[in-house]
Amino acid sequence: MTLEDEDIMTLLRALMDRVPAPAPDLADIVRRTRARRMRRRLAGAFASAAVLAVFMLSIAVLLPLVRQERRMGSREPGAGPAVESFDVAQGSGLAAVAVSATSERLWIGLSGGCSGTVVAVDPWTLDPIGRVAFDVVSDLDAQGDAVWVAAARCTPEGTRPVAIRVDEQTTQPISEVELPCPGTACHASNIIVGSDGVWATVGWESQEGPRGAVVHIDATTGTILSKVPVNGWPRDLVRTSDALWVFVDSRFSDSVVDAASVVKVDPREHRVEAVLLRDELPPGGGELRPPELTAGDGYVWVHAEEEGRGVVLRLDEANGEIVGPSVPVRDVLGPFAVAEGAVWLLTGDPKTGERTVTWVDPDTSTLLGRVRIDETGSDWRFPLDAVVDPMHGTVWIVDHGGSITRVRMVIPSPPPPRPPVDRVQARDVAR
């Protein structure tokens, strides 16, 4: 008898059904259960670590933005900056004549007669950090680990102009350089610090009338490297990549200044390269006056006058030519900075006495904003110097009454690129 394949399969199934199933291996079951639990724990740990990593990365990205937002102030439209004033002179009668800022210090120069002081304060709290006394303070510039002060020593024979280096941390003088002065009534006017050393201006009375010079100082040794004479009394000084620009009281009538000019100095050849706008600019008058010049983005901005009102002219730093029309902002007291995509001006209304800070687009001269800093019209609140401090989202202004005004504000973003501006030949360039 032959069995078919189907019959064989049926017989095998019947036999297997009668074989008892093996007893379960409890140790294997426990082992597999533990393995499953370990896999679940590891998966949970990896998920938690991933969530924590994403959280920490978010903190690292967002925290600087939050700090930046706190520094720069509210960015919501219509949110105005907070304006506060503080008495730095503390009733001494000294004028606050100069201000400069670093990341850790705000430096303020106070002066009056033969009594002067440079004060270092915390830029966040305005708590005093240190001070150093001078006879006369005219200007200061804080760069890196040192602060340079244009000052003068009072002697029985008259004032002796000096440039003094102050340590940024200890706020104590490190060195003193006596500036050359071949005449009488000597006075150091301005000082700036650059990569090639320190530049200071000094003025004096001579038999031919007021004269001055731009002095180049080695920042390390204090050695005087050169002296460039200028015809007139220097009143302001700025630096561009290839030149120094000096605002000079250049014309006098009966010992009273009645016109000013801009002198362009070649810092490498140590010579006057050109005299611009000769005797066309309004004199500032007196020792205590706002800035007359500022520079940046390829231009030099000069305080001028049109129809009896203060304006600002823009000069090409390459050739001194006037570029475009004057900035359409009237009652300008002086330009003080080119920073954060704007030109910053001290402005004021002679009718109401209101004083303001105004900033404009450097290419189109479009008005970007204006902030009122004083509406009393008092001579004591007349601004003498100012600085833009992006680190702390602040503009600082010092005035004749020895106060400093803090304007917390949104620093404007740089404007988009603009097409070239038509250039107008300078009205007077004499070499």
For each residue, the residues with C-beta under 8 A, 3 or more apart:
1:
2:
3: 7 8 11
4: 7 8
5: 8 9
6: 9 10
7: 3 4 10 11
8: 3 4 5 11 12
9: 5 6 12 13
10: 6 7 13 14
11: 3 7 8 14 15
12: 8 9 15 16
13: 9 10 16 17
14: 10 11 17 18
15: 11 12 18 19
16: 12 13 19
17: 13 14
18: 14 15
19: 15 16
20:
21:
22:
23:
24: 29
25: 28 29
26: 29 30
27: 30 31
28: 25 31 32
29: 24 25 26 32 33
30: 26 27 33 34
31: 27 28 34 35
32: 28 29 35 36
33: 29 30 36 37
34: 30 31 37 38
35: 31 32 38 39
36: 32 33 39 40
37: 33 34 40 41
38: 34 35 41 42
39: 35 36 42 43
40: 36 37 43 44
41: 37 38 44 45
42: 38 39 45 46
43: 39 40 46 47
44: 40 41 47 48
45: 41 42 48 49
46: 42 43 49 50
47: 43 44 50 51
48: 44 45 51 52
49: 45 46 52 53
50: 46 47 53 54
51: 47 48 54 55
52: 48 49 55 56
53: 49 50 56 57
54: 50 51 57 58
55: 51 52 58 59
56: 52 53 59 60
57: 53 54 60 61
58: 54 55 61 62
59: 55 56 62 63
60: 56 57 63
61: 57 58 64 65
62: 58 59 65 66
63: 59 60 66 67
64: 61 67 68
65: 61 62 68 69
66: 62 63 69 70
67: 63 64 70 71
68: 64 65 71 72
69: 65 66 72 75
70: 66 67 393
71: 67 68 391 392 393
72: 68 69 75 393 409 410 411
73: 79 81 82 393 408 409 410
74: 79 410
75: 69 72 79 410
76: 79
77:
78:
79: 73 74 75 76 410
80: 371
81: 73 371 407 408 409 410
82: 73 406 407 408
83: 371 372 373 405 406 407 408
84: 405 406 408
85: 373 403 404 405 406
86: 126 403 404 405 406
87: 90 91 401 402 403
88: 96 108 110 119 121 398 402 403 404
89: 92 93 94 95 96 110 401 402 403
90: 87 402
91: 87
92: 89 110 112 115 402
93: 89 112 402
94: 89 110 111 112 115 116 117 402
95: 89 110 111 112 288 384 399 400 401 402
96: 88 89 99 108 109 110 384 385 398 399 400 401 402 403 404
97: 109 110 111 137 138 139 288 384 385 398
98: 107 108 109 137 138 139 140 384 385 398
99: 96 106 107 108 109 385 386 387 396 397 398 404
100: 106 107 140 141 142 147 387
101: 105 106 107 123 142 387 389 391 392 396
102: 105 106 107 142 143 144 168
103: 391
104: 123 168
105: 101 102 120 121 122 123 129 142 168
106: 99 100 101 102 120 121 122 123 126 389 396 404
107: 98 99 100 101 102 118 119 120 140 142 147
108: 88 96 98 99 118 119 120 121 398 404
109: 96 97 98 99 116 117 118 137 138 139 140 149
110: 88 89 92 94 95 96 97 116 117 118 119 137 402
111: 94 95 97 115 116 117 134 136 137 138
112: 92 93 94 95 115 116
113: 136
114: 135 136 154 159
115: 92 94 111 112 135
116: 94 109 110 111 112 133 134 135 136 137 151
117: 94 109 110 111 131 132 133 134 137
118: 107 108 109 110 131 132 134 137 140 147 149 166 171
119: 88 107 108 110 128 130 131
120: 105 106 107 108 128 129 130 131 171
121: 88 105 106 108 125 126 127 128 129
122: 105 106 125 126 127 129
123: 101 104 105 106 126 389 391 392 394
124: 392
125: 121 122
126: 86 106 121 122 123 404 406
127: 121 122
128: 119 120 121 131
129: 105 120 121 122 171
130: 119 120 170 171 172
131: 117 118 119 120 128 171
132: 117 118 166 171 172 173
133: 116 117
134: 111 116 117 118 137 149 151 152 164
135: 114 115 116 151 152 153 154 159
136: 111 113 114 116 151 152 153 154 159 187
137: 97 98 109 110 111 116 117 118 134 140 149 150 151
138: 97 98 109 111 150 151 152 187 188 189 190 191 287
139: 97 98 109 149 150 188 189 190 191
140: 98 100 107 109 118 137 147 148 149 150 191
141: 100 147 148 191 192 193
142: 100 101 102 105 107 146 147 168
143: 102 146 147 148 193
144: 102 168 193
145: 167 168 169
146: 142 143 165 166 167 168 174 193 219
147: 100 107 118 140 141 142 143 165 166 167 168
148: 140 141 143 163 164 165 166 191 193 198 200 219
149: 109 118 134 137 139 140 163 164 165 166 191
150: 137 138 139 140 161 163 188 189 190 191 200 201
151: 116 134 135 136 137 138 161 162 163 164 188
152: 134 135 136 138 159 160 161 162 186 187 188
153: 135 136 159 160 162
154: 114 135 136 159 160
155: 158 159 160
156:
157:
158: 155 184 185 186
159: 114 135 136 152 153 154 155 185 186 187
160: 152 153 154 155 178 181 186
161: 150 151 152 178 179 181 186 187 188 202
162: 151 152 153 176 177 178 179 188
163: 148 149 150 151 176 177 179 188 191 198 200 215 217
164: 134 148 149 151 173 175 176 177
165: 146 147 148 149 173 174 175 176 177 219 222
166: 118 132 146 147 148 149 171 172 173 174
167: 145 146 147 170 171 172 173 174
168: 102 104 105 142 144 145 146 147 171
169: 145
170: 130 167
171: 118 120 129 130 131 132 166 167 168
172: 130 132 166 167
173: 132 164 165 166 167 176
174: 146 165 166 167
175: 164 165 222
176: 162 163 164 165 173 222
177: 162 163 164 165 217 222 224
178: 160 161 162
179: 161 162 163 186 188 200 202 215 224
180: 202 213 215 224 227
181: 160 161 186 202 204
182: 204 206
183: 186 204 205 206 211
184: 158 204 205
185: 158 159 204 205
186: 152 158 159 160 161 179 181 183 202 203 204
187: 136 138 152 159 161 202 203 204 287
188: 138 139 150 151 152 161 162 163 179 191 200 201 202
189: 138 139 150 200 201 202 203 212 233 234 235 236 237
190: 138 139 150 200 201 234 235 236 237
191: 138 139 140 141 148 149 150 163 188 198 199 200 201 237
192: 141 198 199 200 237 238 239
193: 141 143 144 146 148 197 198 199 219
194: 197 198 199 239
195:
196: 216 267
197: 193 194 216 217 218 219 225
198: 148 163 191 192 193 194 216 217 218 219
199: 191 192 193 194 214 215 216 217 237 239 244 267
200: 148 150 163 179 188 189 190 191 192 214 215 217 237
201: 150 188 189 190 191 212 213 214 215 234 237 246
202: 161 179 180 181 186 187 188 189 212 213 215 234
203: 186 187 189 210 211 212 233 234
204: 181 182 183 184 185 186 187 210 211 212
205: 183 184 185 209 210 211
206: 182 183 209 210 211
207:
208: 211
209: 205 206 252
210: 203 204 205 206 232 233 249 252 257
211: 183 203 204 205 206 208 229 230 231 232 233
212: 189 201 202 203 204 229 230 232 233 234 246 248
213: 180 201 202 227 228 229 230 234
214: 199 200 201 227 228 230 234 237 244 246 265
215: 163 179 180 199 200 201 202 224 226 227 228
216: 196 197 198 199 224 225 226 227 228 267 270
217: 163 177 197 198 199 200 222 223 224 225
218: 197 198 221 222 223 224 225
219: 146 148 165 193 197 198
220:
221: 218
222: 165 175 176 177 217 218
223: 217 218
224: 177 179 180 215 216 217 218 227
225: 197 216 217 218
226: 215 216 270
227: 180 213 214 215 216 224
228: 213 214 215 216 265 270 271 272
229: 211 212 213 272
230: 211 212 213 214 234 246 248 263 265 272
231: 211 248 250 263 275
232: 210 211 212 248 249 250 251 260 261 263
233: 189 203 210 211 212 248 249 257
234: 189 190 201 202 203 212 213 214 230 237 246 247 248
235: 189 190 247 248 249 260 284 289 292
236: 189 190 246 247 291 292 293
237: 189 190 191 192 199 200 201 214 234 244 245 246 247 293
238: 192 244 245 293 294 295 300
239: 192 194 199 243 244 245 267 295
240: 243 244 245 295 300 317
241: 317
242: 266 267 317 318
243: 239 240 264 265 266 267 273 317
244: 199 214 237 238 239 240 264 265 267
245: 237 238 239 240 262 263 264 265 293 295 300
246: 201 212 214 230 234 236 237 262 263 264 265
247: 234 235 236 237 260 261 262 281 292 293 302 303
248: 212 230 231 232 233 234 235 260 261 262 263
249: 210 232 233 235 252 257 259 260 283 284
250: 231 232 259 260 261 275 278 279
251: 232 257 258 259 260 261 279
252: 209 210 249 255 256 257 258
253: 256 258
254:
255: 252
256: 252 253
257: 210 233 249 251 252 260 283 285
258: 251 252 253 283
259: 249 250 251 279 280 281 282 283
260: 232 235 247 248 249 250 251 257 279 281 282 283 284 292
261: 232 247 248 250 251 275 276 277 278 279 280 281
262: 245 246 247 248 275 276 277 281 293 300 302 315 320
263: 230 231 232 245 246 248 272 274 275 276
264: 243 244 245 246 272 273 274 275 276 320
265: 214 228 230 243 244 245 246 270 271 272 273
266: 242 243 269 270 271 272 273
267: 196 199 216 239 242 243 244 270
268:
269: 266 273
270: 216 226 228 265 266 267
271: 228 265 266
272: 228 229 230 263 264 265 266 275
273: 243 264 265 266 269 431
274: 263 264 320 429 430 431
275: 231 250 261 262 263 264 272 278 429 430 431
276: 261 262 263 264 315 320 426 428 429
277: 261 262 280 281 302 304 313 426 427 428
278: 250 261 275 428 430
279: 250 251 259 260 261
280: 259 261 277 304 427 428
281: 247 259 260 261 262 277 292 302 303 304 305
282: 259 260 303 304 305 310
283: 249 257 258 259 260
284: 235 249 260 289 290 292 303
285: 257 289
286: 289
287: 138 187
288: 95 97 384 400
289: 235 284 285 286 292 334 384
290: 284 303 333 334 336 346 383 384 385 386
291: 236 294 303 334 335 336 346 385 386
292: 235 236 247 260 281 284 289 302 303 334 335
293: 236 237 238 245 247 262 300 301 302 303 335
294: 238 291 300 301 335 336 337 338 343 344
295: 238 239 240 245 299 300 301 317 338
296: 299 337 338 339 343 362
297: 338 362 363
298: 316 317 318
299: 295 296 314 315 316 317 323 338 362
300: 238 240 245 262 293 294 295 314 315 317
301: 293 294 295 312 313 314 315 327 335 338 343
302: 247 262 277 281 292 293 312 313 314 315 335
303: 247 281 282 284 290 291 292 293 310 311 312 332 333 334 335
304: 277 280 281 282 310 311 312 313 326
305: 281 282 308 309 310 311
306: 309 311 326
307:
308: 305
309: 305 306 330 331
310: 282 303 304 305 330 331 332 333 334 347
311: 303 304 305 306 326 327 329 330 332
312: 301 302 303 304 326 327 329 332 335 343 345
313: 277 301 302 304 322 326 327
314: 299 300 301 302 322 323 324 326 327 365
315: 262 276 299 300 301 302 320 321 322 323 426
316: 298 299 319 320 321 322 323 423
317: 240 241 242 243 295 298 299 300 320
318: 242 298
319: 316 426
320: 262 264 274 276 315 316 317 426 429
321: 315 316 423 424 425 426 429
322: 313 314 315 316 423 424 425 426 427
323: 299 314 315 316 421 423 424
324: 314 365 421 422 423 424
325: 328 365 424
326: 304 306 311 312 313 314
327: 301 311 312 313 314 332 343 345 360 365
328: 325 365 367
329: 311 312 332 345 347 358 360 365 367
330: 309 310 311 347
331: 309 310 347 348 349 350
332: 303 310 311 312 327 329 335 345 346 347 358
333: 290 303 310 345 346 347 348 355 383
334: 289 290 291 292 303 310 345 346
335: 291 292 293 294 301 302 303 312 332 343 344 345 346
336: 290 291 294 344 345 346 385 386 387 388
337: 294 296 343 344 386 387 388
338: 294 295 296 297 299 301 342 343 344 362
339: 296 342 344 388 390 411
340: 388 390 411 412 413 414
341: 361 362 412 413 414 415
342: 338 339 359 360 361 362 368 412
343: 294 296 301 312 327 335 337 338 359 360 361 362
344: 294 335 336 337 338 339 357 358 359 386 388 395
345: 312 327 329 332 333 334 335 336 357 358 359 360
346: 290 291 332 333 334 335 336 355 356 357 358 383 386 397
347: 310 329 330 331 332 333 355 356 357 358 370
348: 331 333 353 354 355 356
349: 331 352 353 354 356
350: 331 353
351:
352: 349 375 377
353: 348 349 350 374 375 376 377 378
354: 348 349 372 374 375 377
355: 333 346 347 348 372 373 374 375 381 382 383
356: 346 347 348 349 370 371 372 373
357: 344 345 346 347 370 371 373 386 395 397 407
358: 329 332 344 345 346 347 367 369 370 371
359: 342 343 344 345 368 369 370 412
360: 327 329 342 343 345 365 366 367 368
361: 341 342 343 364 365 366 368 415 418
362: 296 297 299 338 341 342 343 365 415
363: 297 415 418 421
364: 361 415 418 421
365: 314 324 325 327 328 329 360 361 362
366: 360 361
367: 328 329 358 360 370
368: 342 359 360 361 412
369: 358 359 412
370: 347 356 357 358 359 367
371: 80 81 83 356 357 358 395 407 409
372: 83 354 355 356 375
373: 83 85 355 356 357 383 397 405 407
374: 353 354 355 377 378 381 383 399 405
375: 352 353 354 355 372
376: 353 381
377: 352 353 354 374 381
378: 353 374 381 382 401
379: 382 400
380: 399 400 401 403
381: 355 374 376 377 378 399 400 401 403
382: 355 378 379 399 400
383: 290 333 346 355 373 374 386 397 398 399 405
384: 95 96 97 98 288 289 290 398 399 400
385: 96 97 98 99 290 291 336 397 398
386: 99 290 291 336 337 344 346 357 383 395 396 397 398
387: 99 100 101 336 337 395 396
388: 336 337 339 340 344 395 411
389: 101 106 123 392 393 394 395 396
390: 339 340 393 411
391: 71 101 103 123
392: 71 101 123 124 389
393: 70 71 72 73 389 390 408 409 410 411
394: 123 389 406 407 408 409
395: 344 357 371 386 387 388 389 406 407 409
396: 99 101 106 386 387 389 404 405 406 407
397: 99 346 357 373 383 385 386 404 405 407
398: 88 96 97 98 99 108 383 384 385 386 403 404 405
399: 95 96 374 380 381 382 383 384 402 403 404 405
400: 95 96 288 379 380 381 382 384
401: 87 89 95 96 378 380 381
402: 87 88 89 90 92 93 94 95 96 110 399
403: 85 86 87 88 89 96 380 381 398 399
404: 85 86 88 96 99 106 108 126 396 397 398 399
405: 83 84 85 86 373 374 383 396 397 398 399
406: 82 83 84 85 86 126 394 395 396
407: 81 82 83 357 371 373 394 395 396 397
408: 73 81 82 83 84 393 394
409: 72 73 81 371 393 394 395
410: 72 73 74 75 79 81 393
411: 72 339 340 388 390 393
412: 340 341 342 359 368 369 415
413: 340 341
414: 340 341
415: 341 361 362 363 364 412 418
416:
417:
418: 361 363 364 415 421
419:
420:
421: 323 324 363 364 418
422: 324
423: 316 321 322 323 324
424: 321 322 323 324 325
425: 321 322
426: 276 277 315 319 320 321 322 429
427: 277 280 322
428: 276 277 278 280
429: 274 275 276 320 321 426
430: 274 275 278
431: 273 274 275
